[in-house]
Amino acid sequence: MDTGTFRGIITFLLIVAFLGITWWAYSRRRKPDFDEAANLPFAEEDEQLTRDSSASPRSSSEPGDNGDSRTNKGDRNT
């Protein structure tokens, strides 16, 4: 088997995989799942907090420190 035949087989397999994924993505069975995923950015904060119970706020070690590293910038002595 020469290189051209091997490349042709790989190209054919990739086209079949592309068509399969495209068929899966646009099938009617998947539409409700994709519609739900499309509306996730508009979900209320309360719903998101109840679903993500594994996330917990970090405890602060210093008084007055809210534990958010984004607000702690620069030297603490100033």
Phi and psi in degrees as a GROMACS rama.xvg file:
@    title "Ramachandran Plot"
@    xaxis  label "Phi"
@    yaxis  label "Psi"
@TYPE xy
-89.1909  175.762  ASP-2
-63.7912  -37.5294  THR-3
-63.4026  -41.4812  GLY-4
-66.2942  -42.5251  THR-5
-61.8424  -44.1773  PHE-6
-65.2486  -35.9506  ARG-7
-65.5155  -40.9005  GLY-8
-65.236  -43.9574  ILE-9
-62.8196  -42.2896  ILE-10
-61.9949  -43.5445  THR-11
-61.72  -44.0371  PHE-12
-63.4393  -38.9201  LEU-13
-68.397  -37.0578  LEU-14
-65.3459  -42.7503  ILE-15
-62.737  -42.4273  VAL-16
-63.8024  -41.9541  ALA-17
-61.8742  -45.8257  PHE-18
-65.1286  -36.3675  LEU-19
-65.8001  -44.0647  GLY-20
-66.7121  -39.8105  ILE-21
-64.3809  -43.0953  THR-22
-62.2986  -42.5373  TRP-23
-63.0552  -43.9834  TRP-24
-67.4255  -33.2043  ALA-25
-100.414  9.60219  TYR-26
-72.9615  153.23  SER-27
-69.4102  -26.2516  ARG-28
-65.2128  -31.14  ARG-29
-86.5636  -13.8962  ARG-30
-56.417  -45.7856  LYS-31
-61.8665  -36.9815  PRO-32
-66.401  -42.902  ASP-33
-70.5066  -33.3789  PHE-34
-65.3033  -39.6666  ASP-35
-65.6188  -42.3491  GLU-36
-65.3588  -34.0164  ALA-37
-68.1892  -27.1594  ALA-38
-92.705  0.190466  ASN-39
-59.2997  -37.95  LEU-40
-63.138  -21.162  PRO-41
-96.2167  4.48466  PHE-42
-68.4684  150.971  ALA-43
-72.9702  153.16  GLU-44
-63.0842  -36.5165  GLU-45
-61.4879  -40.7614  ASP-46
-65.5572  -39.3742  GLU-47
-67.3008  -39.8881  GLN-48
-68.0035  -35.5378  LEU-49
-74.0042  -30.0657  THR-50
-75.3636  -35.0559  ARG-51
-99.425  77.2591  ASP-52
-85.2355  -11.8717  SER-53
-77.7714  -24.3922  SER-54
-79.7402  130.354  ALA-55
-131.009  147.071  SER-56
-67.2347  146.437  PRO-57
-73.7081  144.412  ARG-58
-83.8287  142.853  SER-59
-93.2647  143.304  SER-60
-95.4313  -18.6185  SER-61
-113.387  146.177  GLU-62
-66.0672  136.992  PRO-63
84.4523  -8.47155  GLY-64
-89.1075  124.955  ASP-65
-85.8155  1.42755  ASN-66
81.6566  1.95078  GLY-67
-92.2698  113.43  ASP-68
-69.9616  -17.9316  SER-69
-69.8014  -25.1428  ARG-70
-90.075  -16.2503  THR-71
-90.6241  88.2319  ASN-72
-117.125  140.73  LYS-73
82.4041  -162.448  GLY-74
-80.5296  136.013  ASP-75
-77.9704  -13.8839  ARG-76
-81.2908  -8.56898  ASN-77
